[in-house]
């Protein structure tokens, strides 16, 4: 769960940074007020789209990582069970020989 919090914090920071940068660029660039507002709205939409794309990518990576861990755990569990069965068979064989 801490991965989600970190990802959300990163995405929020990224979006806010992009918005702040766009705002600063607009303030420092001589344009009419209407042009500046239009450009700010466009940049804010673009930043929002990028943040959503980044969040989607992070979610997909997290889901893939969880699946890899689940698959590895299943293989380890199967190997442990197989080892226990082999040990039981060997123990039985040794007990019968005695």
Backbone as JSON Lines, residues from 0, in Angstrom:
{"i":0,"aa":"X","n":[0.81,-1.18,0.0],"ca":[0.0,0.0,0.0],"c":[0.86,1.25,0.0]}
{"i":1,"aa":"X","n":[2.06,1.2,0.54],"ca":[2.92,2.38,0.55],"c":[3.36,2.72,-0.86]}
{"i":2,"aa":"X","n":[3.41,1.74,-1.78],"ca":[3.76,2.03,-3.16],"c":[2.71,2.93,-3.79]}
{"i":3,"aa":"X","n":[1.45,2.68,-3.48],"ca":[0.38,3.51,-4.04],"c":[0.51,4.93,-3.53]}
{"i":4,"aa":"X","n":[0.79,5.09,-2.24],"ca":[0.93,6.42,-1.67],"c":[2.11,7.15,-2.28]}
{"i":5,"aa":"X","n":[3.21,6.46,-2.5],"ca":[4.38,7.06,-3.13],"c":[4.1,7.43,-4.56]}
{"i":6,"aa":"X","n":[3.42,6.57,-5.29],"ca":[3.09,6.86,-6.68],"c":[2.14,8.03,-6.78]}
{"i":7,"aa":"X","n":[1.14,8.06,-5.91],"ca":[0.17,9.16,-5.93],"c":[0.86,10.46,-5.58]}
{"i":8,"aa":"X","n":[1.75,10.44,-4.61],"ca":[2.5,11.64,-4.23],"c":[3.38,12.13,-5.36]}
{"i":9,"aa":"X","n":[4.04,11.2,-6.03],"ca":[4.89,11.57,-7.16],"c":[4.07,12.19,-8.28]}
{"i":10,"aa":"X","n":[2.94,11.56,-8.6],"ca":[2.09,12.05,-9.68],"c":[1.53,13.43,-9.34]}
{"i":11,"aa":"X","n":[1.11,13.61,-8.1],"ca":[0.6,14.9,-7.67],"c":[1.69,15.96,-7.77]}
{"i":12,"aa":"X","n":[2.87,15.63,-7.3],"ca":[3.99,16.57,-7.38],"c":[4.35,16.9,-8.82]}
{"i":13,"aa":"X","n":[4.33,15.89,-9.68],"ca":[4.63,16.1,-11.09],"c":[3.6,17.05,-11.71]}
{"i":14,"aa":"X","n":[2.34,16.79,-11.46],"ca":[1.28,17.64,-12.03],"c":[1.38,19.07,-11.5]}
{"i":15,"aa":"X","n":[1.61,19.22,-10.2],"ca":[1.73,20.56,-9.63],"c":[2.96,21.28,-10.16]}
{"i":16,"aa":"X","n":[4.04,20.58,-10.32],"ca":[5.25,21.18,-10.86],"c":[5.06,21.64,-12.3]}
{"i":17,"aa":"X","n":[4.39,20.8,-13.1],"ca":[4.14,21.19,-14.48],"c":[3.21,22.4,-14.54]}
{"i":18,"aa":"X","n":[2.21,22.42,-13.69],"ca":[1.28,23.54,-13.65],"c":[2.0,24.82,-13.2]}
{"i":19,"aa":"X","n":[2.84,24.69,-12.18],"ca":[3.58,25.86,-11.7],"c":[4.54,26.37,-12.77]}
{"i":20,"aa":"X","n":[5.2,25.48,-13.47],"ca":[6.1,25.88,-14.54],"c":[5.37,26.57,-15.67]}
{"i":21,"aa":"X","n":[4.22,26.02,-16.04],"ca":[3.43,26.64,-17.12],"c":[2.95,28.02,-16.68]}
{"i":22,"aa":"X","n":[2.51,28.13,-15.42],"ca":[2.04,29.42,-14.92],"c":[3.17,30.44,-14.92]}
{"i":23,"aa":"X","n":[4.33,30.05,-14.47],"ca":[5.48,30.96,-14.44],"c":[5.86,31.39,-15.85]}
{"i":24,"aa":"X","n":[5.84,30.45,-16.77],"ca":[6.15,30.8,-18.17],"c":[5.14,31.79,-18.72]}
{"i":25,"aa":"X","n":[3.89,31.63,-18.37],"ca":[2.85,32.53,-18.87],"c":[3.0,33.93,-18.28]}
{"i":26,"aa":"X","n":[3.36,33.99,-17.01],"ca":[3.51,35.27,-16.35],"c":[4.7,36.04,-16.93]}
{"i":27,"aa":"X","n":[5.76,35.33,-17.26],"ca":[6.97,35.98,-17.76],"c":[6.92,36.27,-19.26]}
{"i":28,"aa":"X","n":[5.97,35.69,-19.97],"ca":[5.86,35.89,-21.4],"c":[4.81,36.96,-21.69]}
{"i":29,"aa":"X","n":[5.19,38.01,-22.42],"ca":[4.2,39.06,-22.7],"c":[3.15,38.59,-23.7]}
{"i":30,"aa":"X","n":[1.88,38.51,-23.24],"ca":[0.74,38.13,-24.07],"c":[-0.49,38.82,-23.52]}
{"i":31,"aa":"X","n":[-1.55,38.77,-24.28],"ca":[-2.8,39.32,-23.76],"c":[-3.34,38.4,-22.67]}
{"i":32,"aa":"X","n":[-4.21,38.92,-21.83],"ca":[-4.78,38.12,-20.75],"c":[-5.56,36.93,-21.27]}
{"i":33,"aa":"X","n":[-6.31,37.12,-22.34],"ca":[-7.1,36.03,-22.9],"c":[-6.2,34.93,-23.47]}
{"i":34,"aa":"X","n":[-5.15,35.32,-24.17],"ca":[-4.2,34.33,-24.7],"c":[-3.54,33.56,-23.57]}
{"i":35,"aa":"X","n":[-3.18,34.28,-22.52],"ca":[-2.54,33.64,-21.37],"c":[-3.49,32.64,-20.71]}
{"i":36,"aa":"X","n":[-4.75,33.03,-20.52],"ca":[-5.72,32.12,-19.91],"c":[-5.92,30.88,-20.78]}
{"i":37,"aa":"X","n":[-6.05,31.08,-22.08],"ca":[-6.23,29.94,-22.99],"c":[-5.05,28.99,-22.92]}
{"i":38,"aa":"X","n":[-3.85,29.57,-22.9],"ca":[-2.65,28.74,-22.83],"c":[-2.56,28.0,-21.5]}
{"i":39,"aa":"X","n":[-2.93,28.68,-20.41],"ca":[-2.92,28.03,-19.09],"c":[-3.91,26.87,-19.04]}
{"i":40,"aa":"X","n":[-5.09,27.07,-19.61],"ca":[-6.09,26.01,-19.62],"c":[-5.57,24.82,-20.43]}
{"i":41,"aa":"X","n":[-4.98,25.09,-21.58],"ca":[-4.44,24.01,-22.42],"c":[-3.33,23.27,-21.7]}
{"i":42,"aa":"X","n":[-2.43,24.0,-21.05],"ca":[-1.32,23.36,-20.33],"c":[-1.84,22.55,-19.14]}
{"i":43,"aa":"X","n":[-2.85,23.06,-18.45],"ca":[-3.41,22.32,-17.32],"c":[-4.05,21.02,-17.8]}
{"i":44,"aa":"X","n":[-4.76,21.07,-18.92],"ca":[-5.35,19.85,-19.47],"c":[-4.26,18.85,-19.86]}
{"i":45,"aa":"X","n":[-3.23,19.37,-20.5],"ca":[-2.11,18.51,-20.91],"c":[-1.45,17.86,-19.69]}
{"i":46,"aa":"X","n":[-1.24,18.64,-18.64],"ca":[-0.64,18.1,-17.41],"c":[-1.53,17.03,-16.8]}
{"i":47,"aa":"X","n":[-2.83,17.27,-16.81],"ca":[-3.77,16.28,-16.28],"c":[-3.73,14.99,-17.06]}
{"i":48,"aa":"X","n":[-3.66,15.1,-18.39],"ca":[-3.59,13.9,-19.23],"c":[-2.3,13.13,-18.97]}
{"i":49,"aa":"X","n":[-1.21,13.85,-18.85],"ca":[0.08,13.18,-18.57],"c":[0.04,12.49,-17.21]}
{"i":50,"aa":"X","n":[-0.55,13.15,-16.22],"ca":[-0.65,12.55,-14.88],"c":[-1.49,11.28,-14.93]}
{"i":51,"aa":"X","n":[-2.6,11.31,-15.66],"ca":[-3.44,10.11,-15.79],"c":[-2.69,8.99,-16.5]}
{"i":52,"aa":"X","n":[-1.94,9.34,-17.55],"ca":[-1.17,8.32,-18.27],"c":[-0.11,7.71,-17.37]}
{"i":53,"aa":"X","n":[0.57,8.57,-16.6],"ca":[1.61,8.09,-15.69],"c":[1.01,7.19,-14.61]}
{"i":54,"aa":"X","n":[-0.15,7.58,-14.09],"ca":[-0.81,6.77,-13.07],"c":[-1.21,5.41,-13.64]}
{"i":55,"aa":"X","n":[-1.72,5.41,-14.88],"ca":[-2.09,4.15,-15.52],"c":[-0.89,3.25,-15.72]}
{"i":56,"aa":"X","n":[0.24,3.84,-16.17],"ca":[1.46,3.05,-16.37],"c":[1.95,2.47,-15.05]}
{"i":57,"aa":"X","n":[1.93,3.28,-13.99],"ca":[2.37,2.8,-12.68],"c":[1.48,1.68,-12.18]}
{"i":58,"aa":"X","n":[0.17,1.8,-12.41],"ca":[-0.76,0.76,-12.0],"c":[-0.51,-0.54,-12.74]}
{"i":59,"aa":"X","n":[-0.24,-0.44,-14.04],"ca":[0.05,-1.65,-14.82],"c":[1.33,-2.32,-14.34]}
{"i":60,"aa":"X","n":[2.36,-1.53,-14.06],"ca":[3.62,-2.1,-13.57],"c":[3.42,-2.77,-12.22]}
{"i":61,"aa":"X","n":[2.64,-2.14,-11.36],"ca":[2.37,-2.72,-10.04],"c":[1.62,-4.04,-10.18]}
{"i":62,"aa":"X","n":[0.63,-4.08,-11.05],"ca":[-0.13,-5.31,-11.26],"c":[0.77,-6.42,-11.81]}
{"i":63,"aa":"X","n":[1.63,-6.07,-12.77],"ca":[2.56,-7.07,-13.32],"c":[3.51,-7.58,-12.24]}
{"i":64,"aa":"X","n":[4.01,-6.67,-11.43],"ca":[4.93,-7.06,-10.35],"c":[4.26,-8.01,-9.36]}
{"i":65,"aa":"X","n":[3.03,-7.71,-9.02],"ca":[2.29,-8.59,-8.1],"c":[2.07,-9.97,-8.7]}
{"i":66,"aa":"X","n":[1.79,-10.02,-10.01],"ca":[1.58,-11.31,-10.67],"c":[2.88,-12.11,-10.69]}
{"i":67,"aa":"X","n":[4.0,-11.45,-10.95],"ca":[5.31,-12.13,-10.95],"c":[5.59,-12.71,-9.57]}
{"i":68,"aa":"X","n":[5.32,-11.93,-8.52],"ca":[5.54,-12.41,-7.15],"c":[4.63,-13.6,-6.85]}
{"i":69,"aa":"X","n":[3.36,-13.52,-7.26],"ca":[2.42,-14.62,-7.01],"c":[2.87,-15.88,-7.74]}
{"i":70,"aa":"X","n":[3.32,-15.75,-8.99],"ca":[3.8,-16.9,-9.75],"c":[5.03,-17.53,-9.09]}
{"i":71,"aa":"X","n":[5.96,-16.69,-8.66],"ca":[7.17,-17.19,-8.01],"c":[6.82,-17.9,-6.7]}
{"i":72,"aa":"X","n":[5.9,-17.33,-5.94],"ca":[5.48,-17.95,-4.68],"c":[4.85,-19.32,-4.95]}
{"i":73,"aa":"X","n":[4.03,-19.42,-5.98],"ca":[3.4,-20.7,-6.31],"c":[4.45,-21.74,-6.69]}
{"i":74,"aa":"X","n":[5.46,-21.33,-7.46],"ca":[6.54,-22.27,-7.83],"c":[7.33,-22.71,-6.6]}
{"i":75,"aa":"X","n":[7.61,-21.78,-5.71],"ca":[8.36,-22.12,-4.49],"c":[7.54,-23.07,-3.61]}
{"i":76,"aa":"X","n":[6.25,-22.76,-3.45],"ca":[5.38,-23.63,-2.66],"c":[5.33,-25.04,-3.24]}
{"i":77,"aa":"X","n":[5.24,-25.14,-4.57],"ca":[5.21,-26.46,-5.22],"c":[6.53,-27.19,-5.01]}
{"i":78,"aa":"X","n":[7.64,-26.48,-5.11],"ca":[8.95,-27.11,-4.91],"c":[9.11,-27.59,-3.47]}
{"i":79,"aa":"X","n":[8.64,-26.8,-2.51],"ca":[8.72,-27.2,-1.1],"c":[7.87,-28.44,-0.86]}
{"i":80,"aa":"X","n":[6.66,-28.46,-1.4],"ca":[5.78,-29.62,-1.24],"c":[6.41,-30.86,-1.87]}
{"i":81,"aa":"X","n":[7.01,-30.69,-3.04],"ca":[7.67,-31.82,-3.71],"c":[8.85,-32.33,-2.88]}
{"i":82,"aa":"X","n":[9.6,-31.4,-2.28],"ca":[10.73,-31.79,-1.43],"c":[10.27,-32.56,-0.2]}
{"i":83,"aa":"X","n":[9.16,-32.09,0.4],"ca":[8.62,-32.79,1.57],"c":[8.16,-34.21,1.19]}
{"i":84,"aa":"X","n":[7.51,-34.34,0.04],"ca":[7.07,-35.66,-0.42],"c":[8.26,-36.59,-0.64]}
{"i":85,"aa":"X","n":[9.31,-36.06,-1.25],"ca":[10.51,-36.87,-1.5],"c":[11.14,-37.29,-0.18]}
{"i":86,"aa":"X","n":[11.18,-36.38,0.79],"ca":[11.75,-36.71,2.1],"c":[10.92,-37.78,2.79]}
{"i":87,"aa":"X","n":[9.59,-37.66,2.7],"ca":[8.71,-38.67,3.3],"c":[8.92,-40.04,2.65]}
{"i":88,"aa":"X","n":[9.03,-40.05,1.33],"ca":[9.26,-41.33,0.63],"c":[10.6,-41.95,1.04]}
{"i":89,"aa":"X","n":[11.62,-41.12,1.14],"ca":[12.93,-41.63,1.54],"c":[12.9,-42.14,2.97]}
{"i":90,"aa":"X","n":[12.21,-41.44,3.86],"ca":[12.1,-41.87,5.25],"c":[11.38,-43.22,5.32]}
{"i":91,"aa":"X","n":[10.31,-43.37,4.55],"ca":[9.56,-44.61,4.53],"c":[10.44,-45.74,4.0]}
{"i":92,"aa":"X","n":[11.2,-45.46,2.95],"ca":[12.09,-46.48,2.38],"c":[13.14,-46.92,3.41]}
{"i":93,"aa":"X","n":[13.73,-45.97,4.13],"ca":[14.74,-46.29,5.13],"c":[14.14,-47.05,6.32]}
{"i":94,"aa":"X","n":[12.92,-46.67,6.7],"ca":[12.27,-47.37,7.83],"c":[11.94,-48.81,7.45]}
{"i":95,"aa":"X","n":[11.53,-49.05,6.2],"ca":[11.19,-50.4,5.75],"c":[12.43,-51.28,5.62]}
{"i":96,"aa":"X","n":[13.57,-50.67,5.34],"ca":[14.8,-51.46,5.2],"c":[15.36,-51.87,6.57]}
{"i":97,"aa":"X","n":[14.99,-51.16,7.61],"ca":[15.54,-51.45,8.93],"c":[14.97,-52.69,9.55]}
